[in-house]
Amino acid sequence: MEDPIQLKEEGNKYFQASDYEKAVQSYTRAIKLSQDKALQAVLYRNRAACFLKKEEYVKAASDASRAIDINASDIKALFRRSQALEKLGKLDQAFKDAQKCATIEPRNKNFQETLRRLGADIQEKLRIQFSTDMRVQKMFEILLDENSEKEKREKAANNLIVLGREEAGAERIFQNNGVNLLLQLIETKNAELILAAVRTLSGMCTGHKARATAILHYLGIDSICMWMSVDNEEISLAVCNLLQSIIDCLLGEGKEEHHGKEEAVVLDTKKDLRMITTRLLDTLVSKKVSGQGRDRALNLLNKNIPRKDLKDHDNSRTTFVIDNGLKKILKVVGQIPEMPDCLPLTENTQLTASVLLNKLYDDLRCDPERDNYRVICEEYIKSKIDPQNMDKTLHAIQIVSGVLQGPFDLGNKLLGMKGVMEMMVALCGSEREIDQLVAVEALIHASTKLSRATFIISNGVTLLKEIYKKTKNEKIKIRALVGLCKLGSAGGTDYGLRQFAEGSTEKLAKQCRKWLCNTSIDTRTRKWAVEGLAYLTLDADVKDDFVEDEPALQAMFELAKTSDKTILYSVASALVNCTNSYDTKELVPELVQLAKFSKQHVPEEHPKDKKDFVVKRVKRLLKAGVVSALACMVKADSAILTDQSKELIARVFLALCEDPKDRGTIVAQGGGKALIPLAVEGTDVGKIKASHALAKIAAISNPDIAFPGERVYEVVRPLVSLLNTERDGLQNYEALLGLTNFSGRSDRLRMKIVKERALPDIENYMFENHDQLRQAATECMCNLVVNKEVQERFVADGNDRLKLVVLLCGEDDEKVQIAAAGALAMLTAAQKKLCSKMTEVTTQWLEILQRLCLHDNMEVQHRGLVIAFNLMSAEKELAKKLVETEILEILTFIGKQEDDPKKQHIINVARDCLTRCMDYGLIKPLSQA
């Protein structure tokens, strides 16, 4: 059995040693064991002191109160509670406790000073509160007065928004009937006032669960969704942000940590979250909701329902949506804009719904959950198929088409449903244009899977050709063309593009460019032109024509700014084709000869795919502003910008960075900033390509311009990732150049490189047989040794780091010698221990030093003499050792030379060495000799 008194003493020792955590543990154990009330009061008081040190003010106030409950005149407990309450912002209560302390000990200067400070703080707080209350009241008076001047109302609206984002301001608005007044602003129907009110409410909800919950219940989820559904993009987005702030609070996300702030007591938030989810699902299928509102509801579901981390086993929100709202999402996906009963949609609504279907499917944990998802889809599609009602059946095919753009595996299973494929082919032959439109889109999405494409090729190609030739409807014509292109890609060489194009891919591409530039055609249709070009630019002639067509390029770049997954992927694919940045298999000459001998077809490189043509296309794209377009694409939401699209964009960036002369242009147009997220997220190939492009920029650019501010530190990890034996030599080399450039900028950057564990890899490349790699690694180390932590690694026992640098000083390669000698000069200047250690790591050290001091290259010679000076300055014994060698003759020879501006720095170092030897008494001045 432990003794409470001993535990108290133990806690006191820990407290004196500033180990507050262990002190708390000792006091806690003592409290549990003690039956003595007086001792308990002391223990609570002492533990309160620990919590004050740990800035856990709520616990400190609680423990001090327990001590006071036992002994009301415990002055230490009273003062500690006063300190804790002050930190918690409860100044009036803190003042009362300090006042009691001053009453008990009126001469205590500490208590008197605390009373004066708290009194002043309370007055200031009251002044600010009164001032804020007056400001809030004045703002509302101006905003609610219809006769107020426009300029005054705008200023009041902006001030209200700013005030709502501040904790103190938000609380004053909330406490002074502000939510009701903001609701009055919303009910004015004035767009400007509505925006001000909604943005203020959003600021008030951010990071405050209790206030967000109260505002949600006061306004009502129905009203919030109704405001979000208006056909005004700015208001709809602002209300969406308000709802997201509320959801973040209910989920416990986006909360800033404030030491000493008390947690608001809020009941279980699951009920409110479920209520919001249910209302958003209802919003999807309401005809009263605008296309903007439907998009906002889908985006909120996309962002908040599927798990962000699959390690979290709770996917109950997803299963709730599937059970209660999957059919509603499918209804949105199955809408046909050209039909009269269609729900209000935007150009992105259905694709966003498909993305949500995919996210929900990916968030399922087991086969029974996926089977349930599939069964709901199959039953819903079956309920729509009616041979007697073609309009209803069209919705079924549209749903299959939408699912194919989401959870693709599930879409393929739905294609296998009885009669679905046959129905798609049959609809292509229909006389109704709407039937053809829906069927052609479905065929395009279905053709991605080769097993399905075989069926379509044998049954649907002829129909697509006929539709393309006969229809006068541009929407159908362009889709039929893309279908043929896509099937050509899926069918392989037997069904190549030229076969479908009947020998003229250039003619079809020209037609696609014409559609692309026609702004009178809706965006949904023009995006198919981009997809067609993504396939047609596989042809070298098409690539050249396309990059020369300035209007077509600009139209494509403009479309890339839209939030559409298919457009982003298609634009990226077309640019990969134009820059030839796809992977190509190198043809082995022996195998080519063998193939020719056996009369097999050998694919030959098109003349326009040779390097000169590719370079010209890259220059043309850069001139057209491709970097700005790519930077804009990178900013797209993760649901739109897939990992595959990221990889394609990274490939294009790498191709654009090939010529060092172009890298400044790429940086100026935002390319450096855009590459950072591509190097961190996406496919392994994509991350490597983006990291390599970053390395190319980092190698020759000023980091302060290319990656301003804190962004430069984000680039270090991608560069270090290229220092890997699995990467090719060029990637290793350019990564080392980039790190060399960075390590020469600041010690903070050097520390970042060290923390990313780059040193072992850099040291390995210093051993490389490849001259350029060895040189780059040595130059990088030369910059890094300025850092104290790197120096300590050289000083540490049991490593050959110093030996390696000394031996590299003896290399024949001058650039390696310069870098290694520079590193050795800085190391021996900074760490005296390394001076003596240098003479012990290898027997060749003296010979190498002599070679450096006699080198023809003045840069190498200067560094050699600096090393000699550092050795002599470190200790007399080292100086004596050097004087007894030929080094003295070398120093004397150089030091006696006449002054020469070109090599004065060398002569001066030699003379400094001789002076140091004279100071030691190792040699005498010439006059005394």
KOLMI-603277 format. One record per residue (C-alpha): x, y, z. Coordinates in steps of 0.25 Angstrom, whole numbers, plus 5000, padded with zeros to 4 digits. Last residue first. Layout:
XYZ...
This chain:
526651364841526251484850525951574838525151464831524251444842524351324850523651184849522951094859522851204870521351184870521151324866522151304854521251184850520051274850520751374841521151274831519751224830519251364828520251384818519751264810518351324812518751454806519451394794518151324790517251444792518251524784518151434772517551534761517951654769519451614769520351654780521751594778521951454782522651424796521351364801521251264790522651204791522651204807521251134807521851024797523151014805522351004818521450894812522650814809522550754823523050784837522250914837521050824835521250744847521550874855520250934851519550814855520250814869519950964871518450944870517250974861517851104854518851014847517750914842516851034838518051104830518350974823516850964819516851104814518051074806517350954799516151044797516951154790517651044781516350984776515851124772517251164766517151034757518651004754518650924768519850944777519050954790518150844786519250744782519850774796518550744803518350614795519850574799519550604814518250534814518750404808518950324821517450334823516450364834517450414844517950544839516550584836516150554851517150664856516450764847515050704850515050734865515250884861513850884855513451004847514651044840515050894837513650864832513550994823514950954816514550814815513250844808513950944799515050844796513950744792513250834783514450884776515050744775513750694769513750804758515250774756515050634753516450564756515950524770516850564782515850644789514850534787515750454797515650564808514150564806514050414807514950414819514050514826512850434824513450294828512650274841512850214855513050344863512150464861512850594856512350574842510950554847511150684856511450764844510150724837509450774850510150904850509750934835510850994827511150854823509950854814510550944803511750854800510850734802510050784790511350804782511750664785510450604780510450684767511950644765511650494768510450494759511250564747512450464748511650334748512450244757511550274769512150294783511650434785510250374781510250294793510550414802509350484796508450364799508950364813508750514815507250514809506550484822505450584820505850644833507250674826506650744814505750824824506950864832507650914819506450994816506451064829507951084828507651174815507851184800509051094797508250964801507151004791508151004779508850884783507450814785507050844771508350804765508250674773506850654768507350674754508350564755507450464761506450484751507450474740508050354745506750274745505850254758505950114765507250154771506550264779506850404781505550444773504750444786505750554792505250644781503750624784504050644799504750774797503650844789502750864801503850954807503851044795502351074798502651144811502851274803503051274788503351154780503951194767504251334771504951304785505451174779506251254768506151154757507251054750507150924758505750954764505050964751505650824746505450764760503950814760503750744746504450614752503450624764502250634755502750514747502950434760501650474766500950434753501550294752501250264767499750304764499250424771499650524782500950584786501650624773500350674767500050754779501450824777501350834761500250954761501151044769502351034760501451044747500851174752500951254739502251314743502851184747502551124733503151244726504451234734504451084731504451104716505951134714506251004722505650924710504950794716504050874725502850854715502950704715502950694730501750784731501050694721501350564728500850634741499550664735499350524730499650474744498750564750497650524741497850374745497750414760496450484757496150634756494650644758494450584771495750644776495250784773495950854762497150944765498050854756497150894744497451044747498951014747498850934734498051054727499151154732500251054727499551044713499651194710499651184695501151224694501451094703500551014693501351064681502751034688502250894692501750874677503150914672503850824681503050704677503350734662504850744665504750614673504150524663502650494664502350574651503250474643502350354648503050254656502950114649502050004654502649874649501649784641502149634640502849584628503749484636504949554632504349684635504049634649505449584651506049714647505149794657505549694668507049714665506749864665506049864679504849964679504750044691503350044697502750174698502150244710501250364708501850504707501750514692501450664694500150664686499750534691499950574706499150704702497950624696497950534709497950654718496850714711496050584711496250564726495850704729494650694720494150564726494350614741493550734738493650864747493950964736495251024734495650924724494650984715495451104714496651034710495950954699495351084693496751144694497351024687496251034676496451184674497951164672497951054662499451024660499350924672498250844665498850834651500150774657499450674666498550634655499650594646500250514657499050424659498750404674498150534674496850474669496550404682496650524691496150604679494850524681494750554696494950704693493850704683492950624693493150744703492550834692491250754694491150784709491650924707490450954699490650994684490651144681492151154686492551084673494051064675493950924679492950884668493950934658495150864665494350734664494050754649495550784647495850654655494950574646495650624633497050604639496650464643496450434628496650294623495250244624495150304638494650174644495850094637496750214641496450204655496850054656495849934657496749824653497849904661497149904674495649904676495649984688496350104682495450094669494250084679494550214685494750284672493450224666492750264679493350404678492850424664491450374668491450474680491850594670490650554660489650544671489850684677490050734663488650684658488750674643488750524644489150444632490650414632490850404647489650324649490050234638491350214644490850194658489850084652491050014645491850014658490649964667490549814665491949754664492649874670491649874681491849724685493349744685493249874693492549794704493849704706494749824703494149914714494150054710493150034700491950044710492250194712492150214697490950124695490150194706490450334699489950274686488750224692488350354699488550434686487950334677486650324685486550474686486650484671485450394668485650304656486150184664487350114659488250154671487150114680487249964676488749964680488450014694487249914695488149804691489149844702488049854713487249724709487549644721488449714731489949694727490049854725489749864740490949774743491749864735491249994742491549924755493049914751493050054746492550114759492250254754492250284739491750154736490650184746490250304738490050214725489250114733488350224738488250284723487750144719486750134729486250274726486050234712485150124716484150224722484150304709483950174701482650134708482050004703483449934704483549974719484849984726484750084738484449984749485549894744486550004746486150034760486149884763487549874757488149994765487549944778488149804776489449864773489549944786489049824794490149734787491149844790490749834805490849684805492149684798492849774809493349904813492550004805493250144803493650114789492150104785491850234792492950304785492550244771491050284773491550424777492350434765491150394756490350504763491450614760491350564745489850584745489950724751491150784743490350844731489350904741488050834744486550874746485750734746485350684733483850664730484050724716485150634711486450694705487050694718486950544720486950514735487550374739488650424748487650504756486750384758487950304762488250404773486850394778486850234777488150234785487450324796486950244808487750114808488950164800488950294809488850224822489950124817490850244814490650314828490850174835492250164829492950154843494150064841495150184841496350134834495650174821495950314824495150424818493850334820492750364810491650454814492250594816492950644803492050574792490750604800491150744801491450744786490150674782489350784790490150894784489850834770488350824773488350974777489051014765488050934756486951004763486050934773484550944772484550814764485050734776485850614774487150654779486650734790486050614797487450554798487950694804486750684814487150544819488650584820488250704829487350624838488350514839489450614843488450674854488150534860489650504860490050624868489850564882489550684891490450804892491250854904492250964900493650924902494351024911495551104905496751094913497751074902497051104889497050994878496451024865495250944860495150904846494450774849493650724861492550664852491450754856492450874855492850834841491350814837491050954842492151014834491750934822490350984823490851134823491751094811490551044803489751174807490851254801490951164788489451184786489551334788490651344778489951254768488651314768487451214764487051194778487251054784488251094795487151184801486151064801487250974807487451074819485951094821485650944822486850924831486251024841486751164844486651144859487051004859488351024851488651154858488651074872489450964866490551054860490551134873490851014881491850954872492751074870493851064860493151134849491651164852491751314854492551334841491551254833490451344840491151464835491351404821489851384821489451524825490351594816489851504804488451534807488651684808489351684794488251594788487051684794485951584797485651664810485451524817486951504818487151634825486051594835486751464837488051544841487251614851486751484857488151434858488651564864487751564876488851624884489551504889489851444875490351574870491251594883491751444881492151464867492851594870493651534881494051404873494351494860493751444847492351504850493051644852493651634838492351604832491651714839492751814835492451774820490951794822491151924829492051974817491051934807489951994814490652124816491052134801489552104797489052214805488052174816486552194812486152044813486652044828486951904831488351904827488652044834487951994847488651864847490051924846489752024857489251914867490551834864491451954866490751984879490851844884492351844880492551984887491851924900492651794899493951874896493751964908493351854917494551774913495451894916494851924929494951774933496451774928496751904937496151834949496851704946498251784945497951864958497451734966498751654961499651764966498951764979499051614980500551614977500851734986500351654998500051755009498551725010498751575013497351525016496651635009497651634997497351484995495851504996495951614985496851524976495651424977494651524973495451584962495651444956494051434956493951564948495051524939494451394934495351394921495851254923497251304926496651394937495951274943497251194944497951314951496851334961496751184964498251194967498051314976496851244984497651114985498851184990497951265000497251145006496251225014495051135009495751005013495050875008494250944998495451034995496250914991495150864982495150994975496650994973496450854966495350914957496051044953497350964950496550864941495850974933497251044932498050924925499151024922500150914926500751004937499351034942499050894942500250864951499850974961498450914961499150784965499750854977498450914982497750774980498850714988498750824999497250805001497350655001498350665012497450755021496250655018497050535022496550405016497650395005497850284996497150344983497750474986499150414987498950344973498550474967499750554974500750454968500150454954500050604954501550614958501850514946501150614936501850734942503250694941503750834944504850774953504250854965502850794961503450654960504050674974502750724980502050604974502950504981502650584994501150564991501350414988502150405002500950475009499950385002500750255006500650144996500050005000
